[in-house]
Amino acid sequence: MKVFRRHVSPDVRFAPTLEVLTTTRSPEQNSLSKLGGVTIQPIESTRSGDGHPMNYSELPLTRYAMSEDVSVAYQTMGDGPINIIAIPGIVSHVEFLHEMPGYTAFLQRLSKFARVITFDKRGQGLSDKISGAPTLEERMDDVRAVLDTVGAQRAALLGFSEGCAMSAMFAASYPERVSHLVLFGGFVRYAELFPAAAPQAIVQEQTKNWGSGALMKGVMTSRASDPDAVAKFAKLERLSASPGAMKAILLLNLQIDVGHILPTVRVPTLVLHRAADALVPVQKGRDFAAQIPGAKYIEYPGGDHAFWSGDVEALLGDIEEFITGQRETKSTDLERILATVLFTDIIDSTRRAAEMGDQNWRRLLDSHDQLARQMVERHHGKLIKNTGDGILATFDGPGRAVRCALAFSAAAKQIGLPLRSGLHTGEIEVRGRDIGGIAVHAAARVMANSGPNEVLVSRVVTDLVAGAALKFDERGAYELKGLPGRWDLFAASA
């Protein structure tokens, strides 16, 4: 890990001389417009986050991408040759964020060399409301949906705060879609921010004052004494999510831990943090960077957690230099990606084949293979191969992998074939149509400890599927042949 610390004079302030993107409107459109026969009056001018008169026609248009059946609100700014998609933190509203001091100017600076994409994750801001909180897999699906909608095959990910964990997982899972990974104010495990408190107490404390602007003290410390700024941030909290929705998000975040997958991130990575961050201690940023191979780490003075607040000149310059350098990953003979690996095996297959005879056994195996193809395809996985009396498959999301294993086991049981299944999430090597690597061996060893009609998973899998409505029962710690240490294994159920 390369570490840099920026020492910037507190008197230096970023004063952008940037043109504001505008949406051209005719005089008729400026006076009124019609939608479905209804006359709509234009929105009056308000004040921008930088204090200047601003009309909403001066801001990017909000559009929607479809992620399965969920509408995800997004905006784009600029038309540069590079795509940057900003992954939001715990508070998000693509339109009202422009009211925050410095936010629009920050994006405008980035838009000088890139097309900047912002969005609200499902359940927040202008995106569709949902029941509960979105899982990491669903958040990754939303990023892919937005990128696909704007026609971006590849983008630099700019993760902020809570969004850093998902950004890292996305980069590990879809390296072909990520040119650079930039993480600001991040943490590996949310629960570690509150080591001495019970999770329910944390959530209760953070939600009881939701909508009052209390979070401002940590997010924008430099403006926390300004009543107008606090009132504006309180409105952002309320527009972002209701107290109940925020409670669901916080409870889910307390369960997520992406530490296991950080060593599998292979894209160029820049980790940024402010030394006196009032919300996320700087050591969390250092720890994040230390776990990603080859990551560059830069530390800045100041205590504002929001990337757009405080002194941003050096920060913006470092982001631009890192992304426009176009440093590509070193080419290798093998492609390495993050995946969840599933192995299955038919219990007592040799004895059953002898009892049934070759012809009857072959017919039963054909039914087994057909079920396998159907289940893997239904859960958006990839069937790597049949192993004679089982399968090897991979998935880009651990939740889908577990559900596939459970459904396949139940379907096979109905045709008289008890299965044992094992899953592990880790880095795999893609070797043409086959795969290899430690993660593949680990999944096979996990399966070997599974009982009839049981789906056994490693702890890595349970850490990554928080909020996915799956249940796991502890099965104890095991020594897996050829692998170091003892592994905690869990039996999955729906």
C-alpha positions in Angstrom: 0.0 0.0 0.0 1.4 3.4 -1.0 0.6 6.1 1.6 0.5 9.8 1.1 -0.5 12.6 3.4 -1.6 16.0 2.0 -0.8 19.1 4.0 -3.0 21.9 2.6 -3.2 25.4 3.9 -6.6 26.0 5.6 -6.7 29.3 3.7 -6.8 27.6 0.3 -10.3 27.2 -1.0 -11.6 25.8 -4.3 -13.2 28.5 -6.4 -14.4 26.8 -9.6 -14.9 28.9 -12.8 -17.1 26.3 -14.4 -20.0 26.6 -16.8 -23.3 25.3 -15.4 -24.9 22.7 -17.5 -28.3 23.9 -18.8 -31.3 22.4 -20.3 -32.5 24.5 -23.2 -36.2 25.4 -23.0 -38.4 27.5 -25.3 -40.2 30.5 -23.9 -43.4 28.5 -23.9 -41.8 25.7 -21.9 -40.5 28.2 -19.4 -43.9 29.6 -18.8 -45.7 26.3 -18.5 -45.7 22.8 -19.8 -48.3 20.1 -20.4 -48.1 16.5 -19.3 -51.1 14.2 -20.1 -53.3 17.3 -20.6 -52.5 18.8 -17.2 -50.9 22.2 -17.0 -47.8 22.2 -14.9 -46.3 25.5 -13.5 -42.5 25.7 -13.6 -40.5 25.4 -10.4 -39.4 28.8 -9.1 -35.8 29.7 -8.6 -34.2 28.7 -5.3 -30.8 29.0 -3.9 -28.0 26.6 -4.9 -25.8 24.9 -2.3 -23.2 27.6 -3.1 -25.6 30.4 -2.3 -26.3 31.6 -5.8 -29.8 31.9 -7.4 -30.5 28.6 -9.2 -33.3 27.3 -11.3 -33.9 23.5 -11.5 -33.5 23.8 -15.3 -29.8 24.5 -14.6 -29.3 21.1 -13.1 -29.0 17.7 -14.7 -32.3 16.0 -15.5 -33.3 13.1 -13.3 -34.0 10.0 -15.3 -34.8 6.4 -14.3 -33.1 3.0 -15.0 -35.0 -0.3 -14.5 -33.3 -2.8 -12.2 -35.6 -5.8 -12.5 -38.9 -4.2 -11.5 -37.4 -1.3 -9.4 -36.9 2.2 -10.8 -33.6 3.7 -9.9 -33.2 7.5 -10.2 -30.0 8.8 -11.8 -28.5 12.0 -13.2 -25.5 12.5 -15.6 -23.3 15.6 -15.9 -20.6 16.2 -18.5 -19.7 14.3 -21.7 -16.1 13.4 -21.2 -14.6 10.2 -22.5 -14.4 8.6 -19.1 -17.4 7.5 -17.0 -17.4 8.1 -13.2 -20.3 6.6 -11.3 -20.7 8.0 -7.7 -21.8 5.3 -5.2 -23.8 7.2 -2.5 -23.4 7.0 1.3 -26.2 6.4 3.7 -28.0 9.7 2.8 -29.0 10.2 -0.8 -31.3 12.4 -3.0 -30.0 13.1 -6.5 -31.8 16.4 -6.7 -31.7 17.9 -3.2 -28.0 17.1 -2.8 -27.4 20.0 -5.2 -28.6 22.2 -2.3 -25.6 21.1 -0.2 -22.7 23.7 -0.2 -20.0 22.6 -2.6 -21.7 19.5 -4.0 -22.6 20.8 -7.4 -19.2 22.4 -7.9 -17.5 19.2 -7.0 -19.4 17.3 -9.7 -18.8 20.0 -12.2 -15.1 19.9 -11.6 -15.2 16.1 -12.3 -17.4 16.6 -15.3 -14.6 18.6 -17.0 -12.8 15.3 -17.9 -15.6 12.7 -17.4 -19.2 11.9 -17.6 -20.3 11.9 -14.0 -23.2 9.6 -13.0 -25.1 9.9 -9.7 -28.0 7.8 -8.5 -30.2 7.0 -5.5 -30.0 3.4 -4.4 -33.3 1.6 -4.2 -35.4 2.6 -1.2 -33.9 6.1 -1.0 -34.4 9.5 -2.5 -36.2 9.5 -5.8 -35.8 5.8 -6.5 -38.6 3.3 -5.8 -39.3 2.7 -2.1 -38.9 -1.0 -1.0 -39.8 -3.1 1.9 -36.8 -3.4 4.2 -33.3 -2.5 3.0 -31.4 -3.5 -0.2 -28.8 -6.2 0.0 -25.3 -5.8 -1.4 -26.4 -7.9 -4.4 -29.4 -5.7 -5.1 -27.2 -2.6 -4.8 -24.8 -4.1 -7.3 -27.7 -4.9 -9.6 -28.8 -1.2 -9.5 -25.3 0.0 -10.4 -25.2 -2.4 -13.4 -28.7 -1.2 -14.4 -27.7 2.4 -14.4 -24.5 1.8 -16.3 -26.4 -0.3 -18.9 -29.0 2.4 -19.3 -26.5 5.2 -20.0 -24.5 2.9 -22.3 -21.4 2.7 -20.1 -19.6 -0.5 -20.5 -16.8 0.6 -18.1 -16.6 3.2 -15.4 -14.5 4.4 -12.5 -16.4 3.8 -9.2 -16.3 6.7 -6.7 -17.6 5.2 -3.5 -18.5 7.3 -0.5 -18.8 6.2 3.1 -21.3 3.4 3.3 -21.0 3.0 -0.5 -17.3 2.0 -0.3 -18.0 -1.6 0.8 -20.4 -2.3 -2.1 -18.0 -0.5 -4.5 -15.2 -2.8 -3.5 -17.4 -5.9 -3.9 -18.6 -4.6 -7.3 -15.1 -4.1 -8.5 -14.1 -7.6 -7.4 -17.1 -9.2 -9.0 -17.1 -7.2 -12.2 -13.5 -6.1 -12.9 -14.2 -5.9 -16.6 -16.7 -3.0 -15.9 -14.5 -1.1 -13.5 -11.5 1.0 -14.7 -10.6 2.5 -11.4 -11.9 2.3 -7.8 -11.8 5.5 -5.7 -13.0 5.2 -2.1 -13.6 8.1 0.2 -14.3 8.0 4.0 -14.9 4.3 3.9 -15.0 1.4 6.4 -14.8 -2.4 6.1 -17.3 -3.2 8.8 -19.9 -0.7 10.0 -20.3 -2.4 13.4 -16.7 -1.6 14.2 -17.6 2.1 14.4 -19.5 1.3 17.6 -17.4 -1.5 19.4 -18.8 -0.9 22.8 -22.5 -0.6 22.0 -25.3 -3.2 21.3 -26.6 -3.0 17.7 -30.2 -2.3 18.7 -29.0 0.6 20.9 -27.0 2.1 18.0 -30.0 2.0 15.7 -32.3 3.4 18.3 -30.0 6.3 19.0 -29.4 7.1 15.3 -33.1 6.9 14.3 -34.8 8.8 17.2 -33.5 12.1 15.9 -33.6 11.3 12.2 -34.7 14.3 10.2 -33.4 16.8 12.7 -30.0 17.3 11.1 -28.2 15.6 14.0 -26.0 13.7 11.5 -24.6 17.1 10.3 -22.1 17.1 13.2 -20.3 14.2 11.7 -20.9 14.7 8.0 -20.1 18.4 7.7 -18.4 19.4 10.9 -17.1 22.7 9.5 -20.7 24.0 9.1 -22.4 22.3 12.1 -22.7 25.6 13.9 -24.7 27.2 11.0 -28.4 26.9 11.8 -29.4 27.3 8.1 -27.0 24.6 7.0 -28.3 22.3 9.7 -31.9 22.9 8.7 -31.0 22.2 5.0 -29.3 19.0 6.0 -32.3 18.0 8.1 -34.4 18.3 5.1 -32.0 16.1 3.1 -32.3 13.4 5.8 -36.1 13.5 5.6 -36.1 13.5 1.8 -33.6 10.6 1.7 -35.5 8.1 3.8 -38.1 7.8 6.6 -37.0 6.8 10.1 -38.3 3.3 9.5 -36.4 2.9 6.2 -33.3 4.2 7.8 -33.6 1.8 10.7 -33.8 -1.1 8.2 -30.7 0.2 6.4 -28.7 0.6 9.7 -29.7 -2.9 10.9 -28.5 -4.4 7.6 -25.3 -2.4 7.6 -24.4 -3.8 11.0 -24.3 -7.3 9.6 -22.2 -6.6 6.5 -18.5 -7.3 6.5 -16.5 -7.2 3.2 -13.1 -7.8 4.7 -12.9 -11.3 3.2 -13.2 -10.0 -0.4 -10.9 -7.0 -0.3 -7.8 -9.0 -1.2 -9.6 -10.1 -4.4 -9.9 -6.5 -5.7 -7.6 -6.3 -8.8 -8.5 -2.9 -10.3 -6.4 0.2 -9.6 -7.6 1.5 -6.3 -7.2 4.9 -4.5 -8.4 5.2 -0.9 -8.9 8.7 0.5 -9.7 9.8 4.0 -9.5 13.0 6.2 -7.3 12.8 9.2 -9.9 14.2 11.7 -13.0 12.6 10.1 -15.7 13.1 12.8 -17.9 10.2 11.6 -15.5 7.5 10.5 -12.1 7.4 12.3 -9.1 7.7 10.0 -7.8 4.3 11.1 -10.8 2.7 9.3 -9.6 4.2 6.0 -6.1 3.0 6.6 -7.3 -0.5 7.3 -9.5 -0.5 4.2 -6.5 0.5 2.0 -4.2 -2.0 3.7 -6.4 -5.0 2.7 -6.6 -4.1 -1.1 -3.5 -5.3 -3.0 -1.6 -2.3 -4.5 -4.0 0.3 -3.2 -2.8 3.9 -3.0 -3.8 5.7 0.2 -3.9 9.5 0.6 -4.8 11.3 3.9 -6.0 14.9 4.1 -6.3 17.5 6.9 -9.8 18.4 8.1 -12.7 16.7 9.7 -15.6 16.8 7.2 -16.8 13.4 6.3 -18.6 14.6 3.1 -16.3 14.6 0.1 -17.7 17.8 -1.3 -17.3 19.8 2.0 -14.3 21.6 3.3 -11.0 21.9 1.4 -11.5 19.9 -1.8 -8.9 21.2 -4.2 -6.2 18.6 -3.4 -8.8 15.9 -3.3 -10.2 16.7 -6.7 -6.7 16.9 -8.2 -5.7 13.5 -6.8 -8.9 11.9 -8.2 -8.4 13.4 -11.6 -4.7 12.4 -11.7 -5.5 8.9 -10.6 -8.3 8.3 -13.1 -6.9 10.1 -16.2 -3.7 8.2 -15.8 -5.5 5.2 -17.3 -3.4 2.7 -15.4 -4.5 -0.7 -16.5 -4.2 -3.9 -14.6 -1.2 -6.0 -15.7 -2.2 -8.6 -18.2 -2.0 -12.2 -17.0 -2.7 -15.5 -18.7 -5.6 -16.1 -16.2 -8.6 -13.9 -15.5 -9.3 -13.5 -11.8 -12.8 -12.6 -10.6 -14.8 -12.7 -7.4 -17.5 -15.4 -7.4 -19.5 -17.7 -5.2 -18.7 -21.3 -6.0 -21.3 -24.1 -5.6 -20.4 -27.8 -5.5 -23.1 -30.5 -5.2 -22.8 -34.3 -4.9 -25.4 -37.2 -4.9 -25.3 -39.1 -1.6 -24.3 -42.8 -2.0 -24.3 -42.6 -5.8 -22.2 -45.7 -6.3 -24.5 -47.9 -4.2 -27.7 -46.5 -5.8 -26.3 -47.0 -9.3 -25.6 -50.7 -8.4 -29.1 -51.2 -7.0 -30.9 -49.5 -9.9 -28.9 -50.8 -12.9 -27.1 -48.7 -15.5 -30.1 -47.9 -17.6 -32.4 -46.7 -14.8 -29.5 -44.9 -13.1 -28.7 -43.1 -16.4 -32.3 -41.9 -16.8 -32.2 -40.6 -13.2 -28.9 -38.8 -13.8 -30.3 -37.2 -16.9 -33.2 -35.8 -14.8 -30.7 -34.6 -12.3 -28.6 -32.8 -15.0 -31.7 -31.2 -16.5 -32.8 -29.9 -13.0 -29.2 -28.5 -12.5 -29.3 -26.6 -15.7 -32.7 -25.2 -15.0 -31.9 -24.1 -11.4 -28.6 -22.5 -12.2 -30.0 -20.6 -15.1 -33.0 -19.5 -13.0 -30.7 -18.0 -10.4 -28.5 -16.3 -13.0 -25.5 -18.6 -12.4 -23.1 -20.3 -14.7 -22.9 -24.1 -14.9 -19.2 -24.9 -15.2 -19.5 -28.6 -15.5 -21.1 -31.8 -14.4 -18.9 -33.9 -12.1 -20.5 -37.2 -12.8 -22.7 -37.3 -9.8 -22.8 -33.6 -9.0 -22.2 -30.1 -10.5 -19.8 -27.2 -10.2 -21.4 -23.7 -10.8 -20.5 -20.1 -10.1 -22.6 -17.0 -9.3 -21.9 -13.3 -9.2 -23.9 -13.0 -5.9 -23.8 -15.2 -2.9 -27.5 -14.8 -2.1 -28.5 -16.2 -5.5 -26.0 -19.0 -5.1 -27.5 -20.1 -1.7 -31.1 -19.9 -3.1 -30.1 -22.0 -6.1 -28.5 -24.6 -3.8 -31.6 -24.8 -1.6 -34.0 -25.0 -4.6 -31.8 -27.6 -6.4 -31.6 -29.8 -3.2 -35.4 -29.7 -2.7 -36.1 -30.5 -6.4 -33.6 -33.4 -6.4 -35.0 -34.8 -3.2 -38.4 -35.0 -4.9 -37.0 -37.3 -7.6 -35.3 -39.5 -5.1 -31.8 -38.0 -5.1 -30.5 -36.7 -1.8 -27.8 -34.1 -2.4 -25.1 -32.5 -0.3 -24.0 -29.0 -1.2 -21.2 -26.6 -0.3 -20.6 -22.9 -1.1 -17.7 -20.5 -0.6 -17.1 -16.9 -2.0 -13.7 -16.0 -3.1 -11.4 -15.2 -6.0 -11.4 -17.8 -8.8 -9.2 -18.2 -11.9 -11.1 -18.5 -15.2 -9.3 -21.0 -17.3 -11.2 -21.1 -20.6 -14.5 -22.9 -19.8 -13.1 -24.2 -16.4 -12.2 -22.5 -13.2 -9.6 -23.0 -10.5 -8.1 -21.4 -7.4 -8.3 -21.7 -3.6 -12.0 -20.7 -3.6 -12.9 -23.7 -5.7 -11.0 -26.1 -3.4 -12.6 -24.4 -0.4 -16.1 -24.9 -1.8 -15.4 -28.6 -2.5 -14.1 -29.1 1.1 -17.1 -27.4 2.5 -19.4 -29.7 0.5 -17.5 -32.7 1.8 -18.6 -31.9 5.3 -22.3 -31.5 4.3 -24.9 -34.1 5.2 -27.8 -35.4 3.1 -30.1 -32.6 1.8 -27.9 -30.0 3.5 -26.5 -26.8 2.1 -23.4 -25.9 3.9 -21.6 -22.5 3.5 -18.5 -20.8 4.8 -18.6 -17.7 7.0 -17.6 -15.5 4.1 -20.9 -16.3 2.5 -23.0 -15.5 5.6 -21.2 -12.2 6.0 -22.1 -11.1 2.4 -25.9 -12.0 2.4 -27.1 -9.9 5.3 -30.7 -8.9 4.7 -31.3 -11.5 2.0 -34.0 -13.3 4.1 -31.8 -16.4 4.5 -31.2 -18.3 7.7 -28.0 -20.0 8.8 -27.4 -22.5 11.7 -23.9 -22.9 13.1 -22.3 -26.3 12.4 -19.1 -25.6 14.2 -15.4 -25.1 13.2 -13.8 -27.6 10.8 -10.4 -28.3 9.5 -10.6 -28.4 5.7 -8.1 -30.7 4.0 -5.3 -28.7 2.4 -6.5 -25.4 3.7 -5.0 -23.5 6.7 -6.8 -22.9 10.0 -10.3 -23.8 11.1 -13.3 -22.8 9.1 -16.7 -21.9 10.6 -19.4 -23.6 8.6 -23.2 -22.9 8.6 -26.2 -24.8 7.3 -28.5 -22.6 5.1 -32.3 -22.5 5.0 -34.8 -20.2 3.5 
